[in-house]
């Protein structure tokens, strides 16, 4: 039987190793670094409460599922929607030689216009590179739902990015 100190040290090590990846994942879901920090903090708090019951091999998938659920909860909260004064930032001409930055901004802006479940599906499948089964487990839905949400999300992304040239990631 592990002591409380051992469990806390294990969790601290796990959280430190996973924090950056979870933060990037949460950002891709919500499109805001500050909200991503809040989501990850809430998810890690919930994970700590369940740490005794979590199998070490399944911990990364479990915490990703918690992040997904916290993101969905955030979307349902009215204060999150009220804080966004506008969907689009004022256009300001800034010379940026990095084309990759422009492409990433266009992709994130298009992702931000997707419904939460489609966005989560696309991020899990194509950014986190999870299989359909792993994505279904992370989202708590069937594989059929993942496939349909993925297809709808891709169709909407194509519609939103018709003018943009987005290179395929190798």
ZIBEL-V313800 format. One record per residue. N is the residue number from 0. RES is the residue in one letter. D_CENTER is the distance of its C-alpha to the mean C-alpha in whole Angstrom. Layout:
n;res;d_center
N;RES;D_CENTER
N;RES;D_CENTER
//
This chain:
n;res;d_center
0;X;35
1;X;32
2;X;33
3;X;31
4;X;31
5;X;30
6;X;27
7;X;26
8;X;26
9;X;24
10;X;21
11;X;21
12;X;22
13;X;18
14;X;16
15;X;18
16;X;17
17;X;13
18;X;12
19;X;12
20;X;10
21;X;7
22;X;8
23;X;7
24;X;4
25;X;4
26;X;6
27;X;5
28;X;4
29;X;7
30;X;9
31;X;11
32;X;11
33;X;13
34;X;11
35;X;8
36;X;11
37;X;12
38;X;9
39;X;10
40;X;13
41;X;14
42;X;12
43;X;14
44;X;17
45;X;17
46;X;16
47;X;20
48;X;21
49;X;21
50;X;21
51;X;25
52;X;24
53;X;21
54;X;22
55;X;22
56;X;21
57;X;18
58;X;17
59;X;13
60;X;13
61;X;14
62;X;12
63;X;8
64;X;10
65;X;11
66;X;7
67;X;7
68;X;10
69;X;10
70;X;8
71;X;10
72;X;13
73;X;12
74;X;12
75;X;16
76;X;17
77;X;20
78;X;20
79;X;16
80;X;17
81;X;21
82;X;19
83;X;19
84;X;22
85;X;21
86;X;19
87;X;20
88;X;22
89;X;25
90;X;26
91;X;28
92;X;29
93;X;28
94;X;29
95;X;26
96;X;28
97;X;24
98;X;23
99;X;20
100;X;19
101;X;20
102;X;18
103;X;15
104;X;16
105;X;17
106;X;14
107;X;11
108;X;14
109;X;14
110;X;11
111;X;11
112;X;14
113;X;13
114;X;13
115;X;10
116;X;10
117;X;11
118;X;8
119;X;6
120;X;9
121;X;9
122;X;6
123;X;7
124;X;11
125;X;11
126;X;9
127;X;9
128;X;12
129;X;12
130;X;15
131;X;16
132;X;17
133;X;14
134;X;12
135;X;14
136;X;15
137;X;11
138;X;11
139;X;15
140;X;16
141;X;19
142;X;18
143;X;20
144;X;18
145;X;15
146;X;18
147;X;19
148;X;15
149;X;15
150;X;18
151;X;18
152;X;15
153;X;16
154;X;19
155;X;18
156;X;16
157;X;20
158;X;22
159;X;20
160;X;20
161;X;24
162;X;25
163;X;23
164;X;23
165;X;20
166;X;21
167;X;20
168;X;18
169;X;21
//
